[in-house]
Amino acid sequence: MTKTTLNEYEAIVNAMQGYIEGNITGKADVMKSTFHDDAVIYGYLNDGQSIFGNISNLYAALDTLGPAKDLKYRIDVLDVAVTVAVVRIILEVPGTEFVDYHSLLKVDDQWKVISKVFHQY
């Protein structure tokens, strides 16, 4: 792990809050601030269905799933190297769990997710 300040860790965790709030509210517009416009998503749902491609696929899925008011989550900043970071997020709602890995890039002094890979249990 690269040496970094606690302030930088907090900035990364804070950058992920739009993603968490978007899941809780079920609103893609709330989530969009977390992601770079050109971000991508790849992963598998528990029925074997895949979601591959532009981050707009996540927004479309979120709009059909609706709010996750009982969401429990954990954010782990796995590594930071000056302008890049990797974050793992565990999401639990009754009956399902997701594990996400987010790659972040510091763009114009703001942390943005550029890719998300996930698996649903």
C-alpha positions in Angstrom: 0.0 0.0 0.0 1.3 3.4 -0.9 1.6 6.1 1.8 -1.2 8.6 1.8 -2.9 10.9 4.2 -6.0 10.2 6.2 -7.6 13.2 4.5 -7.1 11.5 1.1 -8.8 8.3 2.5 -11.7 10.4 3.7 -12.0 12.2 0.3 -12.2 8.8 -1.4 -14.8 7.5 1.0 -16.8 10.7 0.6 -16.6 10.3 -3.2 -18.4 7.0 -2.8 -21.3 8.4 -0.8 -23.2 9.3 -4.0 -23.1 5.7 -5.0 -24.4 4.6 -1.6 -27.1 7.2 -1.5 -28.1 6.3 -5.1 -28.6 2.7 -4.1 -30.6 3.7 -1.0 -32.9 6.1 -2.8 -33.0 4.0 -6.0 -32.2 7.1 -8.1 -29.5 7.1 -10.7 -29.3 10.9 -10.7 -28.0 10.7 -7.1 -25.4 8.2 -8.1 -24.0 9.9 -11.2 -21.8 12.3 -9.3 -19.6 9.3 -8.2 -18.8 8.1 -11.7 -16.8 9.6 -14.6 -18.9 10.1 -17.7 -16.9 7.4 -19.5 -17.0 4.9 -16.7 -17.6 1.2 -17.4 -19.3 -1.7 -15.5 -18.7 -5.4 -15.7 -20.2 -8.1 -13.5 -22.6 -10.9 -12.8 -25.9 -11.2 -11.1 -26.8 -14.2 -9.0 -28.8 -15.7 -11.9 -25.8 -15.7 -14.2 -27.0 -12.7 -16.1 -24.2 -10.2 -16.9 -24.0 -6.5 -17.0 -21.2 -5.3 -19.4 -20.4 -1.9 -20.9 -21.1 1.7 -20.2 -22.0 2.9 -16.7 -25.4 3.9 -18.1 -26.2 0.1 -17.8 -26.0 0.5 -14.0 -28.2 3.6 -14.0 -30.9 1.7 -16.1 -30.8 -1.3 -13.7 -31.0 1.0 -10.7 -34.1 2.8 -12.1 -35.9 -0.6 -12.4 -34.8 -2.0 -9.0 -36.0 1.0 -6.9 -34.8 2.0 -3.4 -32.8 -0.2 -1.1 -33.9 1.4 2.1 -32.6 -1.5 4.3 -29.1 -1.3 2.7 -26.1 -2.2 4.8 -22.7 -1.5 3.4 -19.0 -1.4 4.1 -16.5 0.7 2.2 -12.8 -0.4 2.2 -10.1 1.7 0.6 -7.8 -1.1 -0.6 -5.0 1.1 -2.1 -4.1 4.6 -3.1 -1.2 5.7 -5.3 -1.3 9.5 -5.7 -4.0 9.8 -8.3 -5.4 6.3 -8.5 -7.3 4.2 -5.9 -9.1 0.9 -5.5 -12.2 0.6 -3.3 -14.1 -2.5 -2.3 -17.8 -2.1 -1.3 -19.9 -4.8 0.2 -23.6 -4.2 -0.1 -26.3 -6.2 1.7 -30.0 -6.0 1.4 -32.4 -8.7 2.7 -32.0 -11.7 0.4 -28.9 -10.6 -1.6 -25.3 -9.3 -1.3 -23.0 -7.6 -3.8 -19.3 -7.2 -3.8 -18.0 -4.3 -5.9 -14.5 -3.3 -6.8 -14.2 0.3 -7.9 -11.2 1.8 -9.7 -11.0 5.6 -9.1 -9.0 8.3 -10.8 -8.4 11.8 -9.4 -9.7 14.1 -12.1 -9.5 17.9 -11.6 -8.9 17.3 -7.9 -12.0 15.1 -7.5 -12.1 11.3 -7.1 -14.2 9.6 -9.8 -15.0 6.0 -10.4 -13.8 5.0 -13.9 -14.6 1.3 -13.6 -16.8 -1.0 -11.5 -16.6 -4.8 -11.4 -19.0 -6.7 -9.2 -20.6 -10.1 -8.3 -24.0 -10.6 -6.7 -24.4 -13.5 -4.3 
